[in-house]
Amino acid sequence: MHLAGDGRGRPLSIVLTAGQVHESTQLEPTLDAIRVPRPGRGRPRKRPDRLLADKGFSYPRCRRALRRRGIPHTIPERRDQQRQRRAKGRRGGRPPAFDRLAYRRRNAIERCINRLKQFRGLAMRYEKRAVNYRAMVVLAAIVIWLTA
């Protein structure tokens, strides 16, 4: 389950994939699934103000996709990437910007996942078909939105 949430720990988009799919490959489909309706008329909002992600998204491919979409992001750099950059010396370029204070707010998505896992059917995955499991995730997300 790949999930995008807001700053208050509420899910905005949910993408289900097989268990062996890496989360960084699902960044763009997860962002595409975000649709926040505007009050009144107008297209729904699809671009977050800022993306806070863990080291699993610290790939040049992900950073390029976010830059192309104009989404500011805070993603820590992995140690192997730091070593490779330093080994290149001046040709390695400068490290990507990282804001520790902004990154602290990433716990909102972790809390969102924990709230989803409080539903026993989701935590134990009683539903074997992906369609049924996604329906249960959406129902749990609705409950979270109604109680938050």
N, C-alpha and C positions, 0 to 999 in steps of 0.2 A: 504494500500500500504506500503510495507516494502522496504526500499531503502538503498543501499550502494553507497557511492560516494567517489570521490578522494578529494585531498586537495584543488582543485581549484573549487569545487562546481559542478562537472559534474557527472551525474549518471553512475555507473558501473554495477549495477544489480538491477532488479525490481522484486519483488514477490508480487502477489496479493492474498489476503485471504479474508474471510468474515470479517465483521466489528467487531465481538466479539472475534476474535483471538488475544491473547496477543502477543506483539511484541517479547518477549524473546523466545517464542517457535519457532519463525521463523529465529533465528540467523543463524543456520547452513544452511538451504536452501538458505538464502540470500548470505552467504559466498560462497556456492557451485556454485551459479549462476555467480560469478565473473569470467570473462575470458578475460584477456588482452593479445592480440597477441604480440609476440616478433617480432622485426624486423628480417627478414631472416627466418631461420629455427628454430625449437624447439617447445616444448609444450607451450601453453599459460600460462601466470602467473595467479595463482589462490589465492595466499596468499598476503594480504596487509602487508606493512611494520609495521603498527601499527593500532589498532582499537580504536577509540574514541567513546564512547557510553554514553547515559544518564543513570539515575538511574533505568530505566525500565529494564536494562540488568544486574542489580546488584544481580544476583542469583548465588549460587555456581555452578549450572548446566551450566550456561553460561561461568563462569570463567574456569571450568574444560574443556569445549569444546575448548576454546581458547588456554589453556595450552597444550592440546593434539595436537592441530594443530601447535603449536609453534608460535602463534601470540601474540606479546606483546600488552597489552591493558591498557587503562586508563578509568576506570569506577568508579564514586563516590559511596561510600557506603551509603546505606539508613540509616535513623536515627534508625529505629526499629532494624536493624542488628547491629548497633553500641551498642544499649542498651543491646541486647542479648549477645553480645560478652563481654561487660563490666560486665554483671551480672554473667558470668561464672568465672570471675577473671582470674587467670593464665591459666586455662584450655581453655579459650576462644580464645587463640592464639593472634597473632599480627594482626593489621589491614592490609588490602591489600594496596599495594603501590599506591599512587595517585600523579600525577604530574600536578599541577595547570596550569603551562605554556603550557604543551601539550594539556590540556583539553580546553584551550581557542580557539584552532583551530577547535573545533567541530562545530563552527558556519558555517563552509563551507557546511555541510550537511543541516543545516537549511535554508541557502540561496538557496541551490539546490531545496529543497521542495518548497520554495517561488517562485522560477522561474518556476517550474512546475505548480504551482497554478495560475500563470499569464495567463495560457491558460484557457479560460472561460469554455470550455467543460470539462476540468478536475476538475476544482474547483466546478462546479455545478453538475458534473457527469450526463451529458445528456445521455451517453451510459449506458444502463441498463445491457447488457450482459457483463460478465467479459472479454470475448475474445476481444470484440470491445473496451472496456475501456483500456485494456492492450495495444492494438494496438495504441490507442491515446496517451498513456503514452510513448510508444516507439518512436512515431513520435515526441513528444515534446522533448524527450531526444536527439534525433538526431539533432533537431534544436538547442538545448542548446550546443551540442558538436560542431556544425558548427559555432556558433556565439561566442564561448568562445575562 
